Amino acid sequence: MTHDGGGRRPPVAIVGMAVLLPGAPDLETYWHNLVTGVNAITEVPAQRWDAEFYVPGSGRGPAAADRVYCRRGGFVDGLAEVEVTRFGIMPASVPGTEPDQLIALHVAAAAVADAGGEERLPDRGRVGVVLGRGGYSTPGLIRLDQRVRTAHQLVRTLGELLPGLGADQLERVRTA
């Protein structure tokens, strides 16, 4: 934040807010959930994971990168749909776009709308949008997940095809 010549900070006003959170596609639902104590943590949707990698009872040994130790989480899957043409984005370009960027556009536009729209805001040089992000699967994390699964499948297949390979050799392959 810049200071004026007198060393004072310019005043700041929060004039609009928006959210996209598990169980809350908008600010009104968020406040309702907060006031009424809604628990938006759910079972992992079936399409989000491979149950073969779930290991119940974590804490009984070292964690492994290719295992899942929790069955519950906060998910916005059905809530995070963005009408991209509203932002001048052609639908054909969406597959190469990080979902975070599209969701950020959607939430920032909702915050500006909550503030009364662009016409009610001062000049753009005096306006900022602050975004917070949770931890959800991005294409990068999905690619990592695919590499981990591929390594698991490769080790399993090698173990079946070459039963003479020892557990330590298979572990070296999986780790590599």
C-alpha positions as CSV (number, residue, x, y, z in Angstrom):
1,M,0.0,0.0,0.0
2,T,1.4,3.4,-0.9
3,H,1.6,6.3,1.6
4,D,0.8,9.9,0.9
5,G,3.3,12.6,1.5
6,G,2.2,13.0,5.2
7,G,3.0,9.3,6.0
8,R,-0.7,8.4,6.3
9,R,-2.1,5.4,4.5
10,P,-5.0,6.1,2.1
11,P,-8.4,4.8,3.3
12,V,-9.5,1.3,2.2
13,A,-13.0,0.2,1.8
14,I,-14.3,-3.3,1.1
15,V,-17.3,-2.6,-1.2
16,G,-18.0,-6.0,-2.7
17,M,-17.5,-9.7,-1.9
18,A,-18.0,-13.0,-3.6
19,V,-17.2,-16.6,-2.8
20,L,-17.2,-20.1,-4.3
21,L,-16.7,-22.6,-1.6
22,P,-17.9,-26.2,-1.0
23,G,-21.6,-26.0,-0.4
24,A,-21.7,-22.3,-1.3
25,P,-21.8,-21.2,-4.9
26,D,-22.5,-17.6,-3.9
27,L,-22.1,-15.1,-1.0
28,E,-25.8,-15.5,0.2
29,T,-25.4,-19.3,0.5
30,Y,-22.0,-18.9,2.2
31,W,-23.5,-16.6,4.9
32,H,-26.5,-18.9,5.4
33,N,-24.2,-21.9,5.8
34,L,-22.0,-20.0,8.2
35,V,-24.9,-18.8,10.4
36,T,-26.7,-22.2,10.4
37,G,-23.6,-24.3,10.9
38,V,-23.7,-26.2,7.6
39,N,-21.0,-28.8,7.3
40,A,-19.9,-28.8,3.6
41,I,-17.4,-31.6,4.0
42,T,-18.6,-34.7,2.1
43,E,-17.4,-38.1,0.9
44,V,-15.1,-37.8,-2.0
45,P,-17.2,-38.0,-5.2
46,A,-16.7,-41.3,-7.0
47,Q,-15.4,-39.6,-10.2
48,R,-12.7,-37.8,-8.2
49,W,-10.6,-40.7,-7.1
50,D,-9.6,-44.3,-7.5
51,A,-10.7,-46.2,-4.3
52,E,-7.8,-48.7,-5.0
53,F,-5.4,-46.1,-3.6
54,Y,-7.4,-45.5,-0.4
55,V,-5.6,-46.7,2.8
56,P,-7.7,-46.3,5.9
57,G,-6.1,-45.8,9.3
58,S,-3.4,-43.3,8.4
59,G,-0.9,-42.5,11.1
60,R,0.1,-46.2,11.4
61,G,3.3,-45.7,9.3
62,P,4.9,-43.4,6.8
63,A,2.7,-41.8,4.2
64,A,3.3,-42.8,0.6
65,A,2.9,-40.5,-2.4
66,D,0.7,-43.0,-4.2
67,R,-1.9,-43.5,-1.5
68,V,-4.9,-41.5,-0.3
69,Y,-5.5,-41.5,3.5
70,C,-8.8,-39.5,3.7
71,R,-12.3,-40.2,2.3
72,R,-13.8,-36.7,2.9
73,G,-13.2,-33.2,1.7
74,G,-14.7,-30.0,0.5
75,F,-15.6,-30.1,-3.2
76,V,-16.9,-27.5,-5.6
77,D,-17.2,-29.7,-8.7
78,G,-20.8,-28.9,-9.6
79,L,-20.6,-25.3,-8.5
80,A,-17.5,-24.3,-10.4
81,E,-19.0,-24.1,-13.9
82,V,-18.1,-20.8,-15.6
83,E,-19.8,-19.2,-18.6
84,V,-16.6,-18.4,-20.4
85,T,-18.1,-16.5,-23.3
86,R,-19.1,-13.9,-20.8
87,F,-15.4,-13.0,-20.5
88,G,-14.7,-13.2,-24.2
89,I,-13.1,-16.6,-24.0
90,M,-13.9,-19.0,-26.8
91,P,-15.2,-22.4,-25.5
92,A,-12.7,-24.2,-27.8
93,S,-9.8,-22.7,-25.8
94,V,-11.1,-23.8,-22.4
95,P,-9.5,-27.3,-22.3
96,G,-6.0,-25.7,-22.1
97,T,-6.9,-23.3,-19.4
98,E,-6.3,-23.8,-15.7
99,P,-9.6,-24.0,-13.9
100,D,-8.3,-21.6,-11.3
101,Q,-8.1,-18.8,-13.8
102,L,-11.7,-19.3,-15.0
103,I,-13.0,-19.6,-11.4
104,A,-11.0,-16.5,-10.4
105,L,-12.7,-14.5,-13.3
106,H,-16.1,-15.7,-12.2
107,V,-15.6,-14.9,-8.5
108,A,-14.0,-11.5,-9.3
109,A,-16.9,-10.6,-11.6
110,A,-19.3,-11.6,-8.9
111,A,-17.4,-9.3,-6.3
112,V,-17.6,-6.4,-8.7
113,A,-21.3,-7.0,-9.2
114,D,-21.8,-7.2,-5.4
115,A,-20.1,-3.8,-5.3
116,G,-22.8,-2.4,-7.6
117,G,-21.0,-3.0,-10.9
118,E,-18.1,-1.3,-12.7
119,E,-20.0,2.0,-13.1
120,R,-20.2,2.4,-9.3
121,L,-16.5,1.9,-8.7
122,P,-13.8,4.6,-8.8
123,D,-11.2,4.5,-11.6
124,R,-9.5,1.2,-12.1
125,G,-6.2,2.5,-10.7
126,R,-7.9,2.7,-7.3
127,V,-9.6,-0.7,-7.3
128,G,-8.2,-4.1,-6.4
129,V,-9.5,-7.6,-6.2
130,V,-8.1,-9.9,-3.6
131,L,-8.5,-13.6,-4.3
132,G,-8.0,-16.6,-2.0
133,R,-7.7,-20.1,-3.3
134,G,-8.3,-23.5,-1.7
135,G,-6.5,-26.7,-2.5
136,Y,-8.3,-28.5,-5.2
137,S,-7.0,-30.6,-8.1
138,T,-5.6,-28.6,-11.0
139,P,-4.5,-30.1,-14.3
140,G,-0.9,-30.1,-12.9
141,L,-2.0,-32.1,-9.8
142,I,-4.0,-34.5,-12.0
143,R,-1.0,-35.1,-14.2
144,L,1.0,-35.9,-11.1
145,D,-1.8,-38.3,-10.0
146,Q,-1.7,-39.9,-13.4
147,R,2.1,-40.4,-13.1
148,V,1.7,-42.0,-9.7
149,R,-1.0,-44.3,-10.9
150,T,1.0,-45.2,-14.0
151,A,4.0,-46.0,-11.8
152,H,1.8,-48.2,-9.6
153,Q,0.4,-50.0,-12.6
154,L,3.9,-50.5,-14.1
155,V,5.3,-52.0,-10.9
156,R,2.3,-54.3,-10.6
157,T,2.6,-55.4,-14.3
158,L,6.4,-55.9,-13.9
159,G,5.8,-58.0,-10.8
160,E,3.3,-60.2,-12.7
161,L,5.5,-60.5,-15.8
162,L,8.8,-60.9,-14.1
163,P,8.1,-62.7,-10.8
164,G,11.8,-63.0,-10.2
165,L,12.1,-59.3,-9.5
166,G,12.5,-58.7,-5.8
167,A,10.4,-56.2,-3.8
168,D,13.4,-53.9,-3.5
169,Q,13.8,-53.8,-7.3
170,L,10.1,-53.1,-7.8
171,E,10.2,-50.4,-5.2
172,R,13.2,-48.7,-7.0
173,V,11.1,-48.8,-10.3
174,R,8.1,-47.3,-8.5
175,T,10.2,-44.6,-6.9
176,A,12.0,-43.7,-10.1
